[in-house]
Amino acid sequence: MAITSLPSAKTFIDIKKPEFSMSKVPLTVTGAEKLRQELHQLKTKERPEVVAAIAEARSHGDLSENAEYDAAKERQAFIEGRIKEVEGKLSNAQIIDPKALDADGRCVFGATVEMEDQDSGDSVTYQIVGEDEADIKKGKISVSAPIARALIGKYAGDIAQVQAPGGVREYEIIDVRYE
């Protein structure tokens, strides 16, 4: 049976995935520092530990039936993959210091936004950060989150409409700070 045509490269590689993107990764100064610390931890502590675990497992003999060896190799692959991912993010990072922003009260990346839910009257405060920094419990939302996208470009006093699973929610922006 002859192959008449080959699938395009797009069939095999999703060029929209972050690891294939050459665009800048927005990070706050704090987020970049946390990634540097994680990279240091991976390279200086976790990588040597897994290398030692592989050496220990090899010393037990037959590798074909050695679960410790398989687990250590799997852990090594995870660590090496994460090192590559963090290095890539840091090399493509656009580090933004929210304290140095001069956006004239506009909601931008790095801004801390206080807002009020128009239905419930509840007040919430979020900082718009990079995807790796997002932690809703700490009041940090990803720049790609629907609520952050609705806030970008707005000023105090504006109403932001957010498409939520339960329908459209409206938030009034009370204050925009750069801290």
N, C-alpha and C positions, 0 to 999 in steps of 0.2 A: 504494500500500500504506500503510495507516494504522498508526501505532504505538499499540498498545493500552495499554501500560504502560511506564513508564521504570524502569530499574534504580535501586536505592537508592544513596545516596551511598557506602555501605560498599563497593559494587562498585568504585568508583574510588579510594577513599582507604583505606589500611590504617591505621586509627586506633591500632593496636598498635605501629606503628613509633615509634622514639624521637623523631623530629622532631615527632610529633603528641602526644607525651606532655607533660603539664605537671608531672609528678612531679619531685622533687628528684633530682639526679645526685650520688651520693656521690663525693667526691674527698678525697685527703689534701692537706695543705698543699703538699707537694712536687709532686703532680700538678696542682694548680691553678696553681702557679707555672710549670710547664712549658707548660700551655695558654696562659697569659698571654704567655710568651715566643714561642710559636708564632704567636699572634695578632699580636704586635708585628712579627715577621719578615714575616708575610704582608702586613700593611698598609704597612710602611715600606720593604720591600725588593722583595718579589716582585710586588706590585701595580704599583708604578711601573715595574718592568722590563718587565712584559707590556704596559703602556700604551705604553711606548717602542717595543716590538717591533711593536705594531699600527700605530703611526704610521709606522715604517720600512717595513713591508710595504705600507701604503697609498701611500707615495711611489713604489712601483714600478709603479703604474698599475692595469691591469685586475684587479679583485678577484675576478672570476668564475673565473679560472684561476690564482689566486695561492695556492700551497700554504703559503707562509710566513704569510700573513694568516689562513688557515683554522686553522693550528696555533696561532697566537698567540691567536685568539679562543677556541679550545677550551681553551687553558691559562688564559685569563682566566675562563672559566666555571667551571673547576675551582677556581681560587683564590677566586673570589667565593663559591662554594658552601661551601668549607672555612671561610672567614671567618664565614659565617652559622652554620655548624654549631658552631664553637668559641665564638662569642659566645652562642649558645643554651645550650651546656653551662655556660659560666661564669655566665650569668644565672640558671640553675636549679641551680647548684652548692650542695651542702651540704658545706662544707669542714670536715673533721674533722682535728684535730691528735692523732695517736696518743699523743704525750707527755702530753697533758692528759686522757687517758681514765682513768676510775676504774671499771673493770668487774669488780673483785674476782677477777681471774684467769680471767675468762670469755673465750672466743674471740668477738671482735666485729670489725666493720669497722676496719681500721687496725692490728689486732694482728699481731704477729710470732709465729708458731707453730712450735715445734720438735716434730717427731713422728718416730716410728719405724714403718716398714713391718713388720707382724706376720709376714709370710711370709719376707721376705729379711733383715730386721734392719737394713736401710739407714736411716740417719737423714737427714731433710731438714728444711729450714727455709723457710717461706714467710711473706710478709706479705700480708694480705688487703687489696686495693686496689680502686679503681674500674676500670671496663672500659678506659678510655683509658690507664691507668697499667700495666696488666698486662704483664709481661715475664718469662716463665718462666726465662730465662737469668740474670736478676737476682734470682730468688727472689720475684717478685711475681705473685700470682695474682688474677684477677678475682673480685669478690664474687659474681658469677653463675656461676662455674665449679663443677662438681659437687663437687670436693674442698672448696672454700670453703663451699659450702652445707652440706656434711656437718659441717664444723668449727664453724660458727656456733652459739653457745650452750653449747658444751662447755667443760670445765675440764681442767687438767693431770691426768693419770691416767685420763681417759675414753678410750674406744675409739670412733673415728669409722669408720663403714662407708661406703665410696664405691663407687658403681656405675661400674665402668670397662668399656671395650670387652671386656676379657678376663674379666669377671666381677666379683664383689664383692671389694674390697680393704679390709683393715682396717689402721688406723693408730692407734697409741697416742700420745696427746698427752703429750709430755715436759715442755714448758714453754710458757707464754704470756707474752709481753712486750709492752710498749707503748713503742715507741721511734721 
